[in-house]
Amino acid sequence: MSADKRFPDWVRHSGVGLELAGAVAGFALVGYWIDRHYGTSPWGLVVGLVLGIVGGLYNFVREALQATREAQQEDRDGE
């Protein structure tokens, strides 16, 4: 059994959503800190949000494609 199959699919997929939210929140906080520290408001926050969204969505799409490939493989194995 692979490490990915230790948990039900819904747990793995909810984790991806939390990773997306965490990436956006984390980068937003870093951007906010940069704004406060260097007085670049609002550009640090904007750049942080964009980086968080892009990074989080990249991971989200990567995981969705992997789940699709696994489902297709299971369909082929079940025939």
Secondary structure, 3 states (H helix, E strand, C coil): CCHHHHCCHHHHHHHHHHHHHHHHHHHHHHHHHHHHHHCCCCHHHHHHHHHHHHHHHHHHHHHHHHHHHHHHHHHHHHC
